[in-house]
Structure formats: structure tokens, C-alpha cells
Amino acid sequence: SKTSGTILFANEELTSEKVRFTVGYVPQEAILSPSLTVRETFEFYAKLKFPPGIYTEEERKEKIQSVIDELYLNKCENTYIGNEIIRG
């Protein structure tokens, strides 16, 4: 049997174009640069995920801030990610 319908995300229809720029996959062993801060890491990945023309710079900054707020990372957003050599 054939199924049809509409998928909503944040009360908006989720089109294939929106899925591409809304949904992401993070591997279990994500590779993060130890020399970047938490905020810089989000900014770097946002520029990769949302190329120019998809969101304005202001919208991109708002999305980054929203993620930082939602994950309660405000206190450490300017802390380096770090590794076994660089303290983070």
C-alpha cells in the first residue's frame, strides 16, 4: 500500500532541501580540533553545513547561539576543546 503525508519540523513542512540543511550526522568518534574553542568549533562546522546563500551570517550566529544555549555550553563556549597535549 502507498503512504503519503507531510512531515513537520518546528511547525514547518520539512522538505528534502530543508532536511539537507537541518539534519546532521555526528559520528561516535567525531574529530574535533583541540586548538579551537567550543564556539569556534560550532562556527567552523556551521560554515561547512550551511554554505553562503542558505542562511545570512546573522541567522548562522543565532543558530550557533541557540545550540550553545540548548546544550548549556555558555560557561565553556570560549574554552579550547583540547586533547591529551592541549588542556581543554
Summary of the structure (lengths in Angstrom):
residues: 88
radius of gyration: 16.3
end to end distance: 53.7
largest distance: 57.3
contacts: 156
relative contact order: 0.15
helix: 41%
strand: 9%
